[in-house]
C-alpha cells in the first residue's frame, strides 16, 4: 500500500490520501505522550480473551467500526488503540512508544532485487524501495516479536482489527501462535485496492483468517488471499434516512482527487443554479486545503452520514461514503476522475451513474438493492461465537 500511494502521488494521478500534518510542538508532545504511556497505557497487566484494534478515525469521538463489537465483548476484550494518528478511546491501551522506537534504528537502504528499476520502467517514476525495505522490515520483525509476547501473556483466542494491511505485525504475531484473526471492513473494497485484491487468490503471508463485511456485495468483489473466508456483519453505524432536501447535492471529497472534484462541483453549481451544492471534506482534510468557488458551500461540521441522510444527490469518486449514501437513499453520480473504477460494479448494476458532464447529475439513479452493500447488523451474534 505504501508503494502504491507513492506511485500514484509521484505520477500525479492522486494526491496524498490521508495527509498527517504535525508542527514541531506536535511532534514533541507526541514523544512525551509515548514515554508516559509506557506506564499509564501498558497493555500487559490483566487477563483478556480477545484483542480489539480499532480504527484511528473517530468522528464525533465514536469509532463506528468496532463500537458494537466492543460492547458485545465487554471486559473480555483488551482494546489496543494507538494515539499516533488519532485520539485513543477512553480506557484503551497502546504500545505507541515501541511502535515509534521500532523503526528508529535501521540501515539506509537494502537490496530491492531490482524492483525500483522495474517500477520505474513501468510507471516513469522512481520509488525508494530499498529505503522502505530497510526501515519497514526490521520494524515489522521487532513489533511482531513484541506482540507475540503480548498475545501469549494474555492467552488471546481471537484478534479483531480494522485495516489489517497496516497492522501486519499484529496479524503475523497471531499467525505465529495459531490465533484466529478477524478483520472488520472499514472502507470500499475493489479489484483495485491493493490491501485486498490478490488476483487468482494465491496464498499470502500475514493475512487475517476472516473478513467481516458490511454486506454481501463486498464478499466477492475482489479476489481475497487463499484461505480467507468472509462473513456479513452488517452496518450498525448507519443512521435512518431522514426527510430529503430535494435541492441538496453533497460532494464527497478525498485527498487523492480533491482539487479536481472541487472543479466538478463548480461546474455542477453553474449548470444547476437552483441546487444547493455542498462540498463535504474528508475527515483528514482541512478547509485551508481548498479554494471553494462562489456557488459551492464548504461543509465541515457534524456527521457526514447524517448529512447524506438528508441529501437527494451525492457526487464522489471512490470514497466509501458513496456506498453509504446509496444505502441512505441518495441518487449517486460518480465523477469521471482517476479512481472512479472502484464504482464500476455499482455503475454496471445501475446503482450509480458515471458523470462526465454536469448536466447528467439529475439523471443519477437510486440504488434498488441497498442491503447488498449495508445489511442489518449481526455483529452481536458473530461476537458471541468468540471461542471459549
N, C-alpha and C positions, 0 to 999 in steps of 0.2 A: 504493500500500500504506500509506503514512503517513496519507493522508486516511481510508482505510478503518479503520485502527486507531483513529484519533481519533474517528471517527463511532461505532464500536461501544463505545468506552470512555466517551465523554461521554453516550451514550444509556443507559448502564448495562447493555447487553447482555453485554458482555465486560469482563474486567479487562485489565491490561497483559499482552501476550503473552509477552514475554521481558524482564522488568524488569532494567535495569542500575543498580546502586547503587554510588556512589563517595563516599568520605569526602573532605574537603579534602586530606588527606595522599595519598590515592589519585590525585587529580587532579594534584597537584604532582609526584608520582613519574612519572605518565604523561607530563607535559610534558618532564621530564628525559630519559625514555627516548626520546621523539620526537627531541629535539635530538641526543642521542648517536647515534641511528640514522641520521642524515644521513650520517655517516661509516662506521659499523660495519655497516649493513644496506642500503647503497645498492644498487639492482639494475642500475645502468648498466654496470659493468665486465663483461668476459667476452663470450661469444657463445652464444646458445641458439637452438634451432629452435622450441620450444614454451613457452608461458606457462601455468602452472597456478595458479589462485587457489582455495585450499581453503576449507572451512567453518571458522568460528571455534570451533565446538564440538568438543572433543576428549575424549570420555570415556576416562578412564584413560590420557590422553596420546596417544591414537590418533585421527587424523582418518579416519574409516571410509570416507568417500565417494570420496576420491581416492587412498587408500593404495595400491591395486593399480596404478592408473594411473601414479602417480609412480614406482613400482618398475619398471614396464614402460618408461617413457620414459628413466629413468636420468639421466645428466648432460646429456642434450639439453634438459632442461626447467628453466626458471627458475621457482622456487617463490616466489610473492609472497604472503606470509601476514601479515596485519595483527595487531598486538598491541593494538589499541584495545579490543576487546571479548573478548579471549581471549589465550591464550598461543601465540605463534607457534611453528611447527615448527622444530626444530634445523636450522641451515644455511639457513633461508629468508631472503628479503629483503623489505623493505617500503618504502612511501612514506608512512608514518604522519604524519610532520611536515607534509608537503604536504597530506595528506588533511584534517588538522585545520585547517591555516592557510588552506586554500582557501575555507572558509566563514566566516572571521573578519571579513571586511570586506564589508558589503552594506547596501543600503537597508533601512529598517524595514518597508516594505511595497511591494507592486506592484499594478498593476491586475489584478484577478482576473476581469474581464469578467462579473461578476455571479454567479460560481459559488458563493460563500459564501452569498449570499441565496437562490439556488435550492436549495442543500442544506438550508438552514435551513427552508425551506418544506416540503421533503420529510421531513426527519428530526426537526425541532423543536429542533435544537441548532446552534450557530454554530461553525464551524471556521475558524481564521485562515488561509484560503487565500492571501491576499495576502502575509502574513508568510512562509509556507512557500515561495512562489514567489520572494520577494525574497532568501531565503537559498539555496535549493537550485539555482536556475537558474545564477547566477554560479559557484557551487561546481562544478556539473557541467561548465560550459564550461572553467573553469580546469583541472580534473583531466583532462578529455578531451584538452586540448592537451598536457599533461604525458605522458599515456600514449601519445599518438601518437608523441611523441619517443622514448619507451622502446621501443615496438614496432618503430619504424623503425630504431633503432640496432641492435637485435639481429636484424633481418630475420625476425621471428617469422612462422611459417607457420600455426600453429593456437593459438588461445586456448581453454583449458579452464577453466571456472569453475563454482562452486556458488553458488546464489542470484543468478542474473543480474539480477533486478529490483532488487537493491540495489547492483549494480555496473554501472549503465548507462553510466557514463563510460568504463569499460573496453570494454564492448561497442561503444559509439559510436565510440571511437577505432579499434578494429579494423575496424569497418564503413567508416570514412573511408578506410582503407588497403586495403580489399578482402581483409582477412584472415579466414579461416574461424573461426567462434566456435561452440564446443560447450558446452552446459550439461549438467552431471551432476545428475540428480534427487537431491534431499535430503529430500523430505517428501511428504506427501499432496497430490495434485493433484485438483481437482474443479471443477465449473462455478462454484463459489462462491469460488474462490481468484483474487484479482484480479491475481496475478503471472502467471497462465497462461491465464485464461479470457477470450476475446475473441469473443463470440457472432457468428456469421457469418463468422469468420476474415478480418477486414479486414487491410490492410497496416498494420503498427505499427512506428514508428521504434525503432532501437536494440535489436533483439531478436536472440537467437542464431540461427544457421543451423540448428543441430541440437539436439535434446533427447534425451539418452540416458537411458532409463527402466529401472526395476528389473524390470518385467515388461510383458507385452502389454496388461494392463488399463489402464495409465497412458497408453498411446499415443493413445487416442481418448476418454478420459473427459471431456475439456474441449476446447473449440474453441481451438486454438493460433493464433497470428498467421499470416497468409498467408505461405507460403513456408517455414515452419519444418517440417523433417521430423524423424521420430523413429527411434531405434534402440533395441533391447532390449539393455542392457548386463549385466543380471542384478544379483545382490546378493552380492558376495564376502564381506560382513561378517557374515552371519547364522551363528550357531553351530548345531551339530546339536541337534535337540530331544532333551533328556535324559529320564531317567525322571521321570514326572509325580507330583507330590504330589497325591493325589486331593482333598484338602480345601483346597488353596491357591487363593485368589482375589486377583488383583492389580488394584488400581485405578490407572489411569494418569493422573496429574494433568497439568494445563496451566494456566498463569496466567490464561487467559481465563475459565475456569469452575471454578477450583479450589475456591472456597468452597462452591459448590453441590454439587460432586462429593463432597466430604467428607461432606455430609449424606446423600447416596445410600449412601456406604459405611457410615455409621452404621445406616441403615435395613436394609441387607443383613445386617450383623452381628447385628442384633436378630432379624431374620427367620430367619437360619440360624446359630444359636449354635454349631453343630458345625463351621463352616468357619473357616479361618484367613484373615482379611481383612487384606491388606497394602495400604497407601496409598503408592504409589511417586511420589516427587517428580520433576518435570521438572528437567533439569539447571540451568535458570535460576532455580529456586525455592529457598527456604531453609526449614529446619524451623520457624523462628520465624514464618513466614508463616501458620501454621495452628495451630488447637487441635484435636488429634486425639481423637476420642471413645474411651471406655474399651475398646470391643470391637474397635477398629481399631489395627493396628500400623503405625507410620511406617517406611518403607523408604527409605534414602538411600545405602547403601554398595554397592560392586560394580557389576556391569553389569546394566542393565535387560534386555538381550537374554538374558543367562544366567538371570536371574530368570524371564522369560517361558518359557524353555525347560523350566522345572520346574513351571510353573503349569498347573492344569486349567482355570480360568476367568480371563478378563480383562474389565475394565469400563473404558470411557472414553467420550469424546465425539467428538473429531475428530482426535486425535493420530495421527501416522504409526505410532506404536508398536502401535496396534491391528492394522494390517495386518501388521506384523512378527510379532505374536503369533499371528495366523491361520496364517502360514507355519510357526510353531513349534508348532503343534498345540494352541493354546488354544481353548476354547469362548468365543465372543465375544458380549458383551452391550454394546449402545450405550445409554448413559444418555440419557433423553429431556430433554435440556438444549439451549440455543442452540448451534448448530453441528453437531448430530447429522446434519444434511442431507448433510454430507461423506460419510457412510457409506451414504446411501440406495441407491446401486447395489449395494453388497455385501449390504445387507439384502434388497434385491429378489431377489438371486441365491440367498438362503438361507444365505449365509456368515456372517451375524451376525443378532442379534435386537435390535429396538428395545425397551428395557426401561423401562416406565413404572411398574412395581410391583416391589418387591424379591423377591417370590415367584417372579418369572419367571426369575431367574438360572439355575436348574438346567435350564431349557428351552433355554438358549443352544446353538447348533449348532457343530459343527466345520466348517471350510472344506474342501470336497471338491476344490478346484482351486487350491492354494496357489501353484503355479508361475506362474499368470497374474499374481500380484502380485509375486513374487520368483523370477525364473528363475535357473538356474545362470549363473555369471559368464562373460561373453565380453569382458571389458574388455581383456584382453591382445591378443585378436585385433583389436579396434577400434583400440587404440593403435598396433598395427603398421601400420595404414593411414595413419599420420601422413604428410603429403606430404613428399617429399624436397626 
